[in-house]
Amino acid sequence: MYTEKAGVNTIVVDSTDDYQGMLGNLAFSLSLYSGQMCTTAEPADPRTGIATEAGLRTFDEVVADLARAIDGLLGDDASGAGLLGAIVNPGVLERLERAGKGGVR
């Protein structure tokens, strides 16, 4: 289930038949532009766990697996910086500093 309420986009995870795919999609959504997009998800799953194609995963297992999926997604500095919307080179930093002083070129 997905809802959008005043910038809070809740995903309630009840079950899935593609656990790894779900983790990958959640990791991407949570990480894109450092989680600052208005469409960034805020996942919540039942404390009792979720049903998967491989059986029940407990809440703690889902949290740990999602953390590993995020680490895997962002583990490469080059792709992680682009995904997060990070400052990727000195030129970007210089433009940001100039913009803060009122001049952009």
PyMOL commands that set and color helices and strands:
alter all, ss='L'
color gray80, all
select helices_A, chain A and resi 19-35+59-74+77-84+90-100
alter helices_A, ss='H'
color red, helices_A
select strands_A, chain A and resi 2-5+8-12+41-44+50-52+55-57
alter strands_A, ss='S'
color yellow, strands_A
deselect
rebuild
show_as cartoon
